[in-house]
Amino acid sequence: VKITDKEAAYITDIWSKLDKKVTTAHALERVFTVYPWTTRLFKSFNGHFKAGDSGVQGHAEKVVGALDTAVLHLHDIDAGYKKLSEKHQLIGVDTQNFKLLGQAFLVELAILFKEGFTPELHEAAYKFFLAVAGGLSSQYH
Ligand code: HEM
């Protein structure tokens, strides 16, 4: 996935306007609810998958950290995601799940920005999460 300069500008702008942890926690709740098999590896959450639950909050913070890195390196996300990709393979996360979380994020952005979530912003955000999913999958073998 190649992110253009214009898309990069949109992505940086959207990311700067978000309450990142709140939005990420909501995206996690959404992915866990809509695609319940994504909860499989989160035994430590003891069945609590709402945005406000402590397991989800703690995980949201980690995901935000990784997304911050991606936003800072939009033209080479893979490079910064080597370790994280290895880790996800080791844990046994199916790469399809990365795309599902991306879809959940897009819905959260639409809810937040409403009419402001133009097709152009949607396209840029879609490519961002596609690139993130690519980075997280890059070391799978
Ligand atoms: C752990 C990022 C998507 C499952 C982590 C960690 C980060 C992270 C930063 C902590 C790594 C560490 O402790 O060294 C991301 C990002 C994602 C993503 C940026 C996409 C935007 C997913 C998805 C799943 C998943 C979709 C599964 C449905 C896990 C699991 C752990 C983990 C099971 C270990 C949790 C634990 O026991 O602490 N992820 N992740 N990740 N991730 Fe992801």
Backbone and ligand atoms as CSV (ligand in chain L), in Angstrom:
chain,resi,resn,atom,element,x,y,z
A,1,VAL,N,N,0.851,-1.209,0.000
A,1,VAL,CA,C,0.000,0.000,0.000
A,1,VAL,C,C,0.877,1.247,0.000
A,2,LYS,N,N,0.639,2.115,-0.954
A,2,LYS,CA,C,1.423,3.345,-1.009
A,2,LYS,C,C,0.513,4.518,-0.662
A,3,ILE,N,N,0.842,5.206,0.398
A,3,ILE,CA,C,0.034,6.346,0.838
A,3,ILE,C,C,0.575,7.620,0.182
A,4,THR,N,N,-0.302,8.344,-0.506
A,4,THR,CA,C,0.130,9.570,-1.190
A,4,THR,C,C,0.295,10.698,-0.166
A,5,ASP,N,N,0.941,11.777,-0.597
A,5,ASP,CA,C,1.140,12.913,0.312
A,5,ASP,C,C,-0.200,13.495,0.750
A,6,LYS,N,N,-1.151,13.523,-0.174
A,6,LYS,CA,C,-2.463,14.082,0.156
A,6,LYS,C,C,-3.182,13.209,1.192
A,7,GLU,N,N,-3.110,11.891,0.981
A,7,GLU,CA,C,-3.715,10.968,1.954
A,7,GLU,C,C,-3.022,11.102,3.307
A,8,ALA,N,N,-1.701,11.239,3.265
A,8,ALA,CA,C,-0.928,11.378,4.510
A,8,ALA,C,C,-1.388,12.619,5.280
A,9,ALA,N,N,-1.654,13.694,4.552
A,9,ALA,CA,C,-2.101,14.929,5.206
A,9,ALA,C,C,-3.466,14.722,5.862
A,10,TYR,N,N,-4.363,14.045,5.179
A,10,TYR,CA,C,-5.682,13.728,5.751
A,10,TYR,C,C,-5.542,12.883,7.011
A,11,ILE,N,N,-4.691,11.856,6.927
A,11,ILE,CA,C,-4.534,10.920,8.054
A,11,ILE,C,C,-3.982,11.649,9.280
A,12,THR,N,N,-2.951,12.451,9.049
A,12,THR,CA,C,-2.338,13.187,10.160
A,12,THR,C,C,-3.358,14.121,10.794
A,13,ASP,N,N,-4.181,14.749,9.957
A,13,ASP,CA,C,-5.190,15.678,10.447
A,13,ASP,C,C,-6.261,14.958,11.271
A,14,ILE,N,N,-6.783,13.855,10.749
A,14,ILE,CA,C,-7.805,13.092,11.488
A,14,ILE,C,C,-7.244,12.655,12.839
A,15,TRP,N,N,-6.038,12.090,12.815
A,15,TRP,CA,C,-5.424,11.528,14.033
A,15,TRP,C,C,-5.241,12.615,15.081
A,16,SER,N,N,-4.912,13.835,14.638
A,16,SER,CA,C,-4.657,14.934,15.586
A,16,SER,C,C,-5.956,15.405,16.240
A,17,LYS,N,N,-7.083,15.146,15.578
A,17,LYS,CA,C,-8.367,15.654,16.092
A,17,LYS,C,C,-9.084,14.684,17.029
A,18,LEU,N,N,-8.564,13.473,17.141
A,18,LEU,CA,C,-9.259,12.438,17.902
A,18,LEU,C,C,-8.886,12.432,19.368
A,19,ASP,N,N,-9.828,12.010,20.215
A,19,ASP,CA,C,-9.439,11.502,21.527
A,19,ASP,C,C,-9.037,10.051,21.242
A,20,LYS,N,N,-7.727,9.819,21.107
A,20,LYS,CA,C,-7.240,8.557,20.540
A,20,LYS,C,C,-7.638,7.348,21.376
A,21,LYS,N,N,-7.462,7.464,22.686
A,21,LYS,CA,C,-7.722,6.292,23.518
A,21,LYS,C,C,-9.218,5.952,23.532
A,22,VAL,N,N,-10.061,6.979,23.616
A,22,VAL,CA,C,-11.515,6.755,23.629
A,22,VAL,C,C,-11.963,6.118,22.310
A,23,THR,N,N,-11.485,6.680,21.209
A,23,THR,CA,C,-11.882,6.164,19.897
A,23,THR,C,C,-11.388,4.728,19.709
A,24,THR,N,N,-10.161,4.474,20.139
A,24,THR,CA,C,-9.592,3.127,19.979
A,24,THR,C,C,-10.336,2.122,20.859
A,25,ALA,N,N,-10.686,2.518,22.067
A,25,ALA,CA,C,-11.438,1.617,22.953
A,25,ALA,C,C,-12.802,1.291,22.331
A,26,HIS,N,N,-13.439,2.292,21.725
A,26,HIS,CA,C,-14.726,2.035,21.059
A,26,HIS,C,C,-14.563,1.124,19.849
A,27,ALA,N,N,-13.482,1.329,19.100
A,27,ALA,CA,C,-13.236,0.464,17.934
A,27,ALA,C,C,-13.002,-0.974,18.398
A,28,LEU,N,N,-12.303,-1.126,19.525
A,28,LEU,CA,C,-12.060,-2.483,20.057
A,28,LEU,C,C,-13.372,-3.122,20.500
A,29,GLU,N,N,-14.192,-2.348,21.232
A,29,GLU,CA,C,-15.492,-2.902,21.640
A,29,GLU,C,C,-16.280,-3.342,20.402
A,30,ARG,N,N,-16.245,-2.523,19.370
A,30,ARG,CA,C,-17.000,-2.833,18.151
A,30,ARG,C,C,-16.478,-4.103,17.487
A,31,VAL,N,N,-15.150,-4.235,17.370
A,31,VAL,CA,C,-14.616,-5.430,16.702
A,31,VAL,C,C,-14.937,-6.675,17.532
A,32,PHE,N,N,-14.834,-6.564,18.854
A,32,PHE,CA,C,-15.106,-7.717,19.720
A,32,PHE,C,C,-16.594,-8.111,19.667
A,33,THR,N,N,-17.468,-7.135,19.435
A,33,THR,CA,C,-18.912,-7.389,19.422
A,33,THR,C,C,-19.387,-7.901,18.064
A,34,VAL,N,N,-18.932,-7.230,16.996
A,34,VAL,CA,C,-19.404,-7.587,15.652
A,34,VAL,C,C,-18.773,-8.897,15.180
A,35,TYR,N,N,-17.511,-9.110,15.568
A,35,TYR,CA,C,-16.779,-10.311,15.135
A,35,TYR,C,C,-16.288,-11.034,16.396
A,36,PRO,N,N,-17.188,-11.745,17.076
A,36,PRO,CA,C,-16.874,-12.242,18.428
A,36,PRO,C,C,-15.661,-13.175,18.512
A,37,TRP,N,N,-15.301,-13.814,17.398
A,37,TRP,CA,C,-14.126,-14.695,17.445
A,37,TRP,C,C,-12.836,-13.905,17.703
A,38,THR,N,N,-12.879,-12.576,17.491
A,38,THR,CA,C,-11.675,-11.779,17.742
A,38,THR,C,C,-11.339,-11.707,19.234
A,39,THR,N,N,-12.269,-12.136,20.085
A,39,THR,CA,C,-11.991,-12.102,21.533
A,39,THR,C,C,-11.169,-13.310,21.985
A,40,ARG,N,N,-11.000,-14.282,21.087
A,40,ARG,CA,C,-10.432,-15.581,21.455
A,40,ARG,C,C,-9.137,-15.498,22.258
A,41,LEU,N,N,-8.246,-14.571,21.874
A,41,LEU,CA,C,-6.926,-14.538,22.505
A,41,LEU,C,C,-6.863,-13.601,23.717
A,42,PHE,N,N,-8.010,-13.055,24.088
A,42,PHE,CA,C,-8.024,-12.126,25.218
A,42,PHE,C,C,-8.687,-12.753,26.439
A,43,LYS,N,N,-8.185,-13.913,26.825
A,43,LYS,CA,C,-8.728,-14.633,27.982
A,43,LYS,C,C,-8.615,-13.777,29.247
A,44,SER,N,N,-7.533,-12.980,29.310
A,44,SER,CA,C,-7.282,-12.192,30.528
A,44,SER,C,C,-8.351,-11.113,30.739
A,45,PHE,N,N,-9.191,-10.843,29.729
A,45,PHE,CA,C,-10.246,-9.835,29.898
A,45,PHE,C,C,-11.462,-10.420,30.628
A,46,ASN,N,N,-11.432,-11.732,30.880
A,46,ASN,CA,C,-12.506,-12.401,31.615
A,46,ASN,C,C,-13.901,-12.111,31.085
A,47,GLY,N,N,-14.036,-12.043,29.780
A,47,GLY,CA,C,-15.363,-11.846,29.185
A,47,GLY,C,C,-15.861,-10.409,29.200
A,48,HIS,N,N,-14.995,-9.444,29.555
A,48,HIS,CA,C,-15.411,-8.035,29.606
A,48,HIS,C,C,-14.822,-7.264,28.435
A,49,PHE,N,N,-15.678,-6.967,27.449
A,49,PHE,CA,C,-15.189,-6.385,26.201
A,49,PHE,C,C,-15.818,-5.041,25.865
A,50,LYS,N,N,-16.350,-4.342,26.878
A,50,LYS,CA,C,-16.884,-3.000,26.642
A,50,LYS,C,C,-15.736,-1.991,26.669
A,51,ALA,N,N,-15.948,-0.860,25.968
A,51,ALA,CA,C,-14.886,0.145,25.851
A,51,ALA,C,C,-14.342,0.586,27.206
A,52,GLY,N,N,-15.229,0.673,28.213
A,52,GLY,CA,C,-14.797,1.176,29.512
A,52,GLY,C,C,-14.141,0.134,30.398
A,53,ASP,N,N,-14.186,-1.120,29.999
A,53,ASP,CA,C,-13.626,-2.184,30.835
A,53,ASP,C,C,-12.097,-2.099,30.872
A,54,SER,N,N,-11.531,-2.493,32.018
A,54,SER,CA,C,-10.102,-2.226,32.234
A,54,SER,C,C,-9.211,-2.932,31.212
A,55,GLY,N,N,-9.566,-4.163,30.836
A,55,GLY,CA,C,-8.750,-4.875,29.857
A,55,GLY,C,C,-8.720,-4.133,28.526
A,56,VAL,N,N,-9.896,-3.674,28.094
A,56,VAL,CA,C,-10.004,-2.967,26.813
A,56,VAL,C,C,-9.262,-1.633,26.891
A,57,GLN,N,N,-9.415,-0.934,28.026
A,57,GLN,CA,C,-8.719,0.349,28.209
A,57,GLN,C,C,-7.195,0.174,28.128
A,58,GLY,N,N,-6.709,-0.843,28.803
A,58,GLY,CA,C,-5.264,-1.089,28.802
A,58,GLY,C,C,-4.768,-1.449,27.410
A,59,HIS,N,N,-5.566,-2.260,26.730
A,59,HIS,CA,C,-5.157,-2.657,25.387
A,59,HIS,C,C,-5.226,-1.467,24.419
A,60,ALA,N,N,-6.253,-0.618,24.604
A,60,ALA,CA,C,-6.394,0.564,23.735
A,60,ALA,C,C,-5.135,1.429,23.823
A,61,GLU,N,N,-4.610,1.565,25.031
A,61,GLU,CA,C,-3.419,2.398,25.199
A,61,GLU,C,C,-2.246,1.851,24.375
A,62,LYS,N,N,-2.085,0.529,24.385
A,62,LYS,CA,C,-0.989,-0.081,23.615
A,62,LYS,C,C,-1.207,0.106,22.118
A,63,VAL,N,N,-2.446,-0.083,21.685
A,63,VAL,CA,C,-2.746,0.054,20.255
A,63,VAL,C,C,-2.512,1.504,19.807
A,64,VAL,N,N,-2.929,2.464,20.651
A,64,VAL,CA,C,-2.707,3.880,20.317
A,64,VAL,C,C,-1.217,4.154,20.124
A,65,GLY,N,N,-0.396,3.597,21.007
A,65,GLY,CA,C,1.053,3.793,20.891
A,65,GLY,C,C,1.567,3.320,19.539
A,66,ALA,N,N,1.076,2.150,19.116
A,66,ALA,CA,C,1.525,1.596,17.832
A,66,ALA,C,C,0.980,2.415,16.661
A,67,LEU,N,N,-0.261,2.918,16.799
A,67,LEU,CA,C,-0.821,3.736,15.716
A,67,LEU,C,C,-0.108,5.085,15.631
A,68,ASP,N,N,0.305,5.623,16.779
A,68,ASP,CA,C,1.107,6.858,16.770
A,68,ASP,C,C,2.361,6.659,15.921
A,69,THR,N,N,3.025,5.518,16.133
A,69,THR,CA,C,4.236,5.207,15.358
A,69,THR,C,C,3.915,5.156,13.868
A,70,ALA,N,N,2.792,4.514,13.529
A,70,ALA,CA,C,2.413,4.396,12.112
A,70,ALA,C,C,2.160,5.776,11.502
A,71,VAL,N,N,1.471,6.647,12.246
A,71,VAL,CA,C,1.151,7.981,11.710
A,71,VAL,C,C,2.432,8.794,11.497
A,72,LEU,N,N,3.424,8.558,12.352
A,72,LEU,CA,C,4.696,9.287,12.205
A,72,LEU,C,C,5.532,8.760,11.042
A,73,HIS,N,N,5.236,7.532,10.587
A,73,HIS,CA,C,6.046,6.920,9.521
A,73,HIS,C,C,5.138,6.379,8.424
A,74,LEU,N,N,4.269,7.260,7.930
A,74,LEU,CA,C,3.231,6.810,6.993
A,74,LEU,C,C,3.785,6.206,5.701
A,75,HIS,N,N,4.988,6.615,5.330
A,75,HIS,CA,C,5.524,6.100,4.072
A,75,HIS,C,C,6.331,4.818,4.267
A,76,ASP,N,N,6.504,4.399,5.511
A,76,ASP,CA,C,7.217,3.135,5.748
A,76,ASP,C,C,6.751,2.493,7.050
A,77,ILE,N,N,5.483,2.150,7.081
A,77,ILE,CA,C,4.895,1.573,8.294
A,77,ILE,C,C,5.520,0.210,8.612
A,78,ASP,N,N,5.795,-0.579,7.569
A,78,ASP,CA,C,6.340,-1.930,7.781
A,78,ASP,C,C,7.600,-1.913,8.654
A,79,ALA,N,N,8.481,-0.947,8.381
A,79,ALA,CA,C,9.775,-0.908,9.074
A,79,ALA,C,C,9.593,-0.819,10.586
A,80,GLY,N,N,8.645,0.016,11.032
A,80,GLY,CA,C,8.432,0.193,12.461
A,80,GLY,C,C,7.607,-0.915,13.100
A,81,TYR,N,N,7.075,-1.820,12.277
A,81,TYR,CA,C,6.148,-2.837,12.778
A,81,TYR,C,C,6.729,-4.247,12.790
A,82,LYS,N,N,8.033,-4.376,12.551
A,82,LYS,CA,C,8.638,-5.720,12.458
A,82,LYS,C,C,8.401,-6.535,13.730
A,83,LYS,N,N,8.808,-5.951,14.872
A,83,LYS,CA,C,8.687,-6.644,16.154
A,83,LYS,C,C,7.222,-6.962,16.480
A,84,LEU,N,N,6.367,-5.964,16.213
A,84,LEU,CA,C,4.948,-6.111,16.534
A,84,LEU,C,C,4.308,-7.200,15.670
A,85,SER,N,N,4.753,-7.289,14.423
A,85,SER,CA,C,4.242,-8.328,13.530
A,85,SER,C,C,4.686,-9.703,14.032
A,86,GLU,N,N,5.958,-9.809,14.386
A,86,GLU,CA,C,6.460,-11.088,14.927
A,86,GLU,C,C,5.672,-11.486,16.167
A,87,LYS,N,N,5.416,-10.508,17.013
A,87,LYS,CA,C,4.698,-10.777,18.264
A,87,LYS,C,C,3.286,-11.305,17.991
A,88,HIS,N,N,2.586,-10.661,17.047
A,88,HIS,CA,C,1.220,-11.104,16.748
A,88,HIS,C,C,1.208,-12.507,16.146
A,89,GLN,N,N,2.223,-12.812,15.337
A,89,GLN,CA,C,2.255,-14.182,14.808
A,89,GLN,C,C,2.500,-15.188,15.934
A,90,LEU,N,N,3.425,-14.815,16.815
A,90,LEU,CA,C,3.756,-15.692,17.941
A,90,LEU,C,C,2.521,-15.963,18.806
A,91,ILE,N,N,1.747,-14.915,19.059
A,91,ILE,CA,C,0.528,-15.065,19.876
A,91,ILE,C,C,-0.517,-15.893,19.133
A,92,GLY,N,N,-0.462,-15.831,17.793
A,92,GLY,CA,C,-1.414,-16.611,16.998
A,92,GLY,C,C,-2.613,-15.816,16.521
A,93,VAL,N,N,-2.405,-14.509,16.268
A,93,VAL,CA,C,-3.499,-13.670,15.755
A,93,VAL,C,C,-3.635,-13.884,14.247
A,94,ASP,N,N,-4.835,-14.201,13.791
A,94,ASP,CA,C,-5.097,-14.345,12.360
A,94,ASP,C,C,-5.032,-12.958,11.714
A,95,THR,N,N,-4.313,-12.848,10.601
A,95,THR,CA,C,-4.111,-11.535,9.972
A,95,THR,C,C,-5.420,-10.902,9.473
A,96,GLN,N,N,-6.425,-11.731,9.200
A,96,GLN,CA,C,-7.727,-11.178,8.776
A,96,GLN,C,C,-8.289,-10.227,9.836
A,97,ASN,N,N,-7.966,-10.527,11.090
A,97,ASN,CA,C,-8.509,-9.710,12.183
A,97,ASN,C,C,-8.016,-8.262,12.134
A,98,PHE,N,N,-6.834,-8.037,11.582
A,98,PHE,CA,C,-6.312,-6.665,11.489
A,98,PHE,C,C,-7.229,-5.821,10.607
A,99,LYS,N,N,-7.706,-6.436,9.533
A,99,LYS,CA,C,-8.598,-5.694,8.635
A,99,LYS,C,C,-9.945,-5.424,9.294
A,100,LEU,N,N,-10.394,-6.375,10.105
A,100,LEU,CA,C,-11.677,-6.180,10.793
A,100,LEU,C,C,-11.587,-5.005,11.770
A,101,LEU,N,N,-10.468,-4.907,12.474
A,101,LEU,CA,C,-10.311,-3.770,13.387
A,101,LEU,C,C,-10.282,-2.461,12.593
A,102,GLY,N,N,-9.660,-2.481,11.432
A,102,GLY,CA,C,-9.653,-1.300,10.564
A,102,GLY,C,C,-11.073,-0.879,10.198
A,103,GLN,N,N,-11.911,-1.859,9.854
A,103,GLN,CA,C,-13.307,-1.552,9.508
A,103,GLN,C,C,-14.036,-0.946,10.707
A,104,ALA,N,N,-13.784,-1.503,11.887
A,104,ALA,CA,C,-14.433,-0.986,13.098
A,104,ALA,C,C,-14.011,0.471,13.341
A,105,PHE,N,N,-12.738,0.765,13.108
A,105,PHE,CA,C,-12.247,2.142,13.260
A,105,PHE,C,C,-12.959,3.082,12.287
A,106,LEU,N,N,-13.150,2.638,11.053
A,106,LEU,CA,C,-13.792,3.506,10.058
A,106,LEU,C,C,-15.200,3.879,10.508
A,107,VAL,N,N,-15.901,2.925,11.098
A,107,VAL,CA,C,-17.250,3.212,11.587
A,107,VAL,C,C,-17.180,4.243,12.717
A,108,GLU,N,N,-16.226,4.093,13.618
A,108,GLU,CA,C,-16.081,5.066,14.706
A,108,GLU,C,C,-15.795,6.466,14.159
A,109,LEU,N,N,-14.964,6.536,13.126
A,109,LEU,CA,C,-14.645,7.845,12.536
A,109,LEU,C,C,-15.880,8.463,11.893
A,110,ALA,N,N,-16.691,7.631,11.236
A,110,ALA,CA,C,-17.917,8.130,10.611
A,110,ALA,C,C,-18.869,8.684,11.675
A,111,ILE,N,N,-18.971,7.982,12.801
A,111,ILE,CA,C,-19.847,8.443,13.877
A,111,ILE,C,C,-19.355,9.793,14.414
A,112,LEU,N,N,-18.046,9.909,14.572
A,112,LEU,CA,C,-17.472,11.130,15.144
A,112,LEU,C,C,-17.550,12.325,14.208
A,113,PHE,N,N,-17.158,12.124,12.943
A,113,PHE,CA,C,-17.026,13.264,12.030
A,113,PHE,C,C,-18.298,13.530,11.220
A,114,LYS,N,N,-19.226,12.585,11.254
A,114,LYS,CA,C,-20.499,12.728,10.524
A,114,LYS,C,C,-20.276,13.200,9.078
A,115,GLU,N,N,-20.943,14.306,8.665
A,115,GLU,CA,C,-20.805,14.752,7.260
A,115,GLU,C,C,-19.352,15.092,6.923
A,116,GLY,N,N,-18.571,15.406,7.970
A,116,GLY,CA,C,-17.163,15.741,7.747
A,116,GLY,C,C,-16.342,14.536,7.304
A,117,PHE,N,N,-16.898,13.354,7.486
A,117,PHE,CA,C,-16.176,12.152,7.056
A,117,PHE,C,C,-16.472,11.939,5.570
A,118,THR,N,N,-15.844,12.773,4.774
A,118,THR,CA,C,-16.077,12.775,3.322
A,118,THR,C,C,-15.533,11.482,2.706
A,119,PRO,N,N,-15.972,11.172,1.491
A,119,PRO,CA,C,-15.397,10.006,0.805
A,119,PRO,C,C,-13.868,10.087,0.713
A,120,GLU,N,N,-13.324,11.301,0.590
A,120,GLU,CA,C,-11.862,11.461,0.503
A,120,GLU,C,C,-11.190,11.089,1.832
A,121,LEU,N,N,-11.788,11.544,2.945
A,121,LEU,CA,C,-11.240,11.170,4.260
A,121,LEU,C,C,-11.374,9.662,4.481
A,122,HIS,N,N,-12.520,9.143,4.086
A,122,HIS,CA,C,-12.780,7.705,4.236
A,122,HIS,C,C,-11.715,6.905,3.479
A,123,GLU,N,N,-11.444,7.344,2.254
A,123,GLU,CA,C,-10.460,6.639,1.414
A,123,GLU,C,C,-9.081,6.667,2.082
A,124,ALA,N,N,-8.697,7.844,2.594
A,124,ALA,CA,C,-7.372,7.973,3.223
A,124,ALA,C,C,-7.293,7.104,4.482
A,125,ALA,N,N,-8.371,7.121,5.283
A,125,ALA,CA,C,-8.376,6.339,6.523
A,125,ALA,C,C,-8.372,4.845,6.204
A,126,TYR,N,N,-9.122,4.470,5.179
A,126,TYR,CA,C,-9.141,3.059,4.755
A,126,TYR,C,C,-7.735,2.601,4.382
A,127,LYS,N,N,-7.019,3.448,3.610
A,127,LYS,CA,C,-5.667,3.059,3.204
A,127,LYS,C,C,-4.716,2.994,4.391
A,128,PHE,N,N,-4.926,3.892,5.351
A,128,PHE,CA,C,-4.090,3.861,6.546
A,128,PHE,C,C,-4.235,2.511,7.259
A,129,PHE,N,N,-5.473,2.084,7.495
A,129,PHE,CA,C,-5.659,0.829,8.222
A,129,PHE,C,C,-5.244,-0.387,7.391
A,130,LEU,N,N,-5.350,-0.250,6.069
A,130,LEU,CA,C,-4.845,-1.309,5.194
A,130,LEU,C,C,-3.319,-1.419,5.336
A,131,ALA,N,N,-2.657,-0.263,5.396
A,131,ALA,CA,C,-1.199,-0.247,5.545
A,131,ALA,C,C,-0.782,-0.768,6.918
A,132,VAL,N,N,-1.555,-0.419,7.949
A,132,VAL,CA,C,-1.279,-0.922,9.298
A,132,VAL,C,C,-1.427,-2.447,9.312
A,133,ALA,N,N,-2.509,-2.945,8.689
A,133,ALA,CA,C,-2.726,-4.401,8.630
A,133,ALA,C,C,-1.574,-5.058,7.872
A,134,GLY,N,N,-1.104,-4.397,6.822
A,134,GLY,CA,C,0.030,-4.921,6.053
A,134,GLY,C,C,1.286,-4.981,6.901
A,135,GLY,N,N,1.523,-3.929,7.677
A,135,GLY,CA,C,2.699,-3.891,8.545
A,135,GLY,C,C,2.640,-4.983,9.605
A,136,LEU,N,N,1.460,-5.151,10.196
A,136,LEU,CA,C,1.297,-6.170,11.244
A,136,LEU,C,C,1.429,-7.583,10.679
A,137,SER,N,N,1.154,-7.732,9.379
A,137,SER,CA,C,1.220,-9.057,8.733
A,137,SER,C,C,2.584,-9.327,8.107
A,138,SER,N,N,3.433,-8.305,8.044
A,138,SER,CA,C,4.625,-8.369,7.186
A,138,SER,C,C,5.619,-9.462,7.574
A,139,GLN,N,N,5.662,-9.820,8.852
A,139,GLN,CA,C,6.638,-10.833,9.274
A,139,GLN,C,C,6.037,-12.232,9.414
A,140,TYR,N,N,4.768,-12.393,9.052
A,140,TYR,CA,C,4.147,-13.726,9.142
A,140,TYR,C,C,4.772,-14.638,8.086
A,141,HIS,N,N,4.980,-15.871,8.453
A,141,HIS,CA,C,5.541,-16.824,7.494
A,141,HIS,C,C,5.032,-18.204,7.818
L,1,HEM,C1,C,-0.901,-7.096,21.671
L,1,HEM,C2,C,-1.055,-3.405,18.531
L,1,HEM,C3,C,-4.699,-5.539,16.194
L,1,HEM,C4,C,-4.472,-9.250,19.255
L,1,HEM,C5,C,-0.648,-5.885,21.031
L,1,HEM,C6,C,0.295,-4.887,21.475
L,1,HEM,C7,C,0.246,-3.870,20.603
L,1,HEM,C8,C,-0.736,-4.197,19.595
L,1,HEM,C9,C,1.070,-2.574,20.642
L,1,HEM,C10,C,1.200,-5.018,22.705
L,1,HEM,C11,C,2.449,-5.728,22.283
L,1,HEM,C12,C,3.415,-5.930,23.416
L,1,HEM,O1,O,2.976,-6.073,24.574
L,1,HEM,O2,O,4.630,-5.978,23.141
L,1,HEM,C13,C,-2.040,-3.682,17.606
L,1,HEM,C14,C,-2.432,-2.807,16.511
L,1,HEM,C15,C,-3.464,-3.405,15.873
L,1,HEM,C16,C,-3.704,-4.658,16.555
L,1,HEM,C17,C,-1.783,-1.475,16.177
L,1,HEM,C18,C,-4.248,-2.922,14.683
L,1,HEM,C19,C,-4.609,-1.663,14.517
L,1,HEM,C20,C,-4.982,-6.707,16.844
L,1,HEM,C21,C,-6.101,-7.563,16.545
L,1,HEM,C22,C,-6.027,-8.613,17.395
L,1,HEM,C23,C,-4.870,-8.403,18.240
L,1,HEM,C24,C,-7.145,-7.262,15.480
L,1,HEM,C25,C,-6.935,-9.804,17.535
L,1,HEM,C26,C,-8.204,-9.797,17.264
L,1,HEM,C27,C,-3.494,-8.972,20.167
L,1,HEM,C28,C,-3.217,-9.807,21.314
L,1,HEM,C29,C,-2.194,-9.190,22.014
L,1,HEM,C30,C,-1.853,-7.984,21.275
L,1,HEM,C31,C,-3.926,-11.101,21.661
L,1,HEM,C32,C,-1.579,-9.643,23.328
L,1,HEM,C33,C,-2.435,-9.068,24.409
L,1,HEM,C34,C,-1.863,-9.314,25.776
L,1,HEM,O3,O,-1.989,-10.428,26.244
L,1,HEM,O4,O,-1.319,-8.370,26.340
L,1,HEM,N1,N,-1.266,-5.433,19.891
L,1,HEM,N2,N,-2.825,-4.801,17.585
L,1,HEM,N3,N,-4.249,-7.247,17.872
L,1,HEM,N4,N,-2.669,-7.891,20.175
L,1,HEM,FE1,FE,-2.674,-6.409,18.838
